[in-house]
Amino acid sequence: MNDPKTTKLKSPVPKRPVRWGRVALIVSLALNLAVAGVVGGAILGRGGPARNDLIARDVSFGFFNDAFSEKDRKELRRAYADANPNIRADRQQMRDDLQTILAALRAEPFDADALRAALETGATRIEMRQTQGQALVLEHLTKMSGVDRAEVANRLENALKRGPRGPKPPPQ
């Protein structure tokens, strides 16, 4: 007979190693969506439906953000707001995406395919915003004079030399 004290139970399914790169990517995407949702929610709480220019204030243009003058950034945010008359609905979709991710993370039993689908939906939405932002930046740069573009290039180069802003990582 089997003695319960000496018999070891074997797990029917071998454990797979955790892929930390994938976990970091998932957490990073969730945090990005959360930040976008929080900022969007704070902005959406102000103004009426015709205030898309205020709603677009959180729009950033990546590396070019520091390279453009305040006037340029204002024009680009205005162009973004004009191109996106349903900014509130877009922000709501991003918040809904995050809620879907949170539900998938908390689900028992955990369904990796459901989480993957939710992450892909969010990533697709972010990619669409990025593509639109790149088109707006290109259009804006195309309208500039050669001298103005050279100034943008100089500011961009200085920003890249300066490195990222914010707290420095702790020493190792």
C-alpha positions as a printed Julia matrix, in Angstrom:
172×3 Matrix{Float64}:
   0.0    0.0     0.0
   1.0    3.55   -0.44
   2.12   5.27    2.69
   1.04   8.97    2.55
   4.12   9.93    4.54
   6.55   8.51    2.02
   4.7    8.96   -1.26
   5.5   12.15   -3.13
   2.81  13.67   -5.29
   4.01  14.61   -8.74
   2.57  17.55  -10.53
   0.8   16.35  -13.69
   1.93  19.44  -15.62
   5.58  20.51  -15.56
   6.12  24.13  -14.62
   7.33  26.41  -17.39
  10.05  28.93  -16.58
   8.91  32.52  -16.16
   9.92  34.71  -19.06
  10.76  37.95  -17.33
  11.1   39.9   -20.58
   7.5   39.08  -21.48
   6.31  39.91  -17.96
   8.13  43.26  -18.09
   6.58  44.03  -21.48
   3.09  43.24  -20.19
   3.56  45.35  -17.08
   5.05  48.2   -19.11
   2.14  48.21  -21.55
  -0.38  48.08  -18.71
   1.32  50.99  -16.97
   1.45  53.01  -20.2
  -2.26  52.44  -20.7
  -2.9   53.35  -17.07
  -0.97  56.61  -17.36
  -2.75  57.48  -20.61
  -6.07  56.72  -18.93
  -5.31  58.76  -15.83
  -4.06  61.75  -17.8
  -6.92  61.44  -20.24
  -9.42  61.17  -17.42
  -8.04  64.25  -15.71
  -8.27  66.24  -18.91
 -11.66  64.85  -19.9
 -13.06  66.04  -16.6
 -12.7   69.63  -17.77
 -14.42  71.5   -20.55
 -17.23  70.61  -22.88
 -17.4   68.49  -26.0
 -15.91  71.25  -28.18
 -12.72  71.42  -26.08
 -10.6   68.86  -27.97
  -7.69  71.3   -27.97
  -7.57  71.06  -24.17
  -7.94  67.31  -24.27
  -4.99  67.01  -26.66
  -2.63  68.75  -24.21
  -1.24  65.42  -23.03
  -0.21  64.49  -26.58
   3.54  64.12  -26.84
   5.62  63.8   -29.97
   8.39  61.59  -28.64
  11.94  62.75  -29.23
  10.65  65.78  -31.11
   8.79  67.11  -28.09
  11.91  68.84  -26.73
  13.08  69.8   -30.22
   9.95  71.73  -31.16
   9.24  75.21  -29.85
   6.19  75.78  -27.67
   4.49  77.31  -30.71
   5.23  74.19  -32.78
   3.95  71.88  -30.05
   0.78  73.94  -29.77
   0.22  73.74  -33.54
   0.81  69.98  -33.51
  -1.59  69.44  -30.59
  -4.19  71.54  -32.44
  -3.68  69.44  -35.6
  -4.05  66.27  -33.51
  -7.26  67.55  -31.94
  -8.63  68.55  -35.36
  -7.79  65.11  -36.77
  -9.43  63.36  -33.81
 -12.9   64.78  -33.23
 -13.76  61.8   -31.01
 -10.87  62.07  -28.56
 -13.16  61.34  -25.62
 -14.37  58.11  -27.2
 -10.77  57.12  -28.0
  -9.73  57.73  -24.4
 -12.7   55.71  -23.18
 -11.62  52.85  -25.43
  -8.12  53.0   -23.92
  -9.6   52.89  -20.41
 -11.78  49.96  -21.46
  -8.67  48.21  -22.84
  -6.98  48.6   -19.48
 -10.04  47.27  -17.65
  -9.97  44.22  -19.93
  -6.28  43.71  -19.14
  -6.97  44.0   -15.41
  -9.83  41.49  -15.64
  -7.63  39.06  -17.56
  -4.85  39.4   -14.97
  -7.27  38.67  -12.13
  -9.15  35.83  -13.84
  -9.11  32.41  -12.2
  -8.29  30.24  -13.93
  -5.8   32.48  -15.67
  -6.3   32.62  -19.45
  -3.08  33.69  -21.15
  -4.81  33.88  -24.54
  -7.37  36.37  -23.2
  -4.57  38.51  -21.73
  -2.6   38.29  -24.99
  -5.65  39.43  -26.97
  -6.26  42.35  -24.6
  -2.61  43.41  -24.78
  -2.62  43.19  -28.56
  -5.75  45.36  -28.73
  -4.08  48.01  -26.59
  -0.85  47.79  -28.56
  -2.74  48.21  -31.84
  -4.5   51.31  -30.52
  -1.18  52.8   -29.33
   0.45  51.97  -32.68
  -2.34  53.8   -34.52
  -1.8   56.89  -32.34
   1.94  56.72  -32.93
   1.5   56.41  -36.71
  -0.84  59.39  -36.71
   1.63  61.4   -34.59
   4.46  60.6   -36.98
   2.35  61.76  -39.93
   1.55  65.03  -38.14
   5.23  65.6   -37.28
   6.27  64.91  -40.88
   3.61  67.26  -42.24
   4.67  69.98  -39.79
   8.36  69.59  -40.63
   7.57  69.68  -44.35
   5.91  73.09  -43.95
   8.96  74.54  -42.13
  11.73  76.5   -43.77
  15.19  74.95  -44.04
  16.44  77.28  -41.29
  13.62  76.28  -38.94
  14.19  72.55  -39.62
  17.92  73.04  -38.9
  17.0   74.63  -35.55
  14.76  71.66  -34.76
  17.6   69.31  -35.7
  20.01  71.19  -33.4
  17.55  71.1   -30.48
  16.88  67.41  -31.12
  20.6   66.66  -31.16
  21.1   68.59  -27.9
  18.19  66.75  -26.28
  19.67  63.41  -27.29
  23.11  64.39  -25.93
  21.51  65.53  -22.68
  19.86  62.13  -22.23
  16.54  61.29  -20.62
  15.05  63.55  -18.01
  13.83  62.38  -14.68
  15.37  60.53  -11.78
  18.6   58.7   -12.42
  18.73  55.0   -11.65
  20.27  54.1    -8.31
  23.97  53.14   -8.38
  24.67  49.44   -8.47
